[in-house]
Amino acid sequence: MANIVSANEGSDVTFLRDCAATALEVFVHAWVVPCGDAKFSGEENYLLIASDGDYAFAEAVPFDTDFLGTVLHDK
């Protein structure tokens, strides 16, 4: 589970896409749940949940493989 913040009112979700792709390299399932907070205008928060178990999260945003970004690697 990770909190991912995207800048520019959620218009740039590149890091979120990359994190989802990276999580799916290790786990079978991943979900993106929006966690907006009006106090932090100009940024959008998302909860990335990854697991081998198949769960249901009511607020999860559906996405397909076209959403996934580049897998992140530690250098």
Buried (B, 14 or more C-beta within 10 A) or exposed (E): EEEBBBEEEBEEBEBBBBBBBBBBEEEEEBBBBEEEEEEEEEBBBBBBBBEEEEEEEEEBEEBEEEBBBEBEEEE
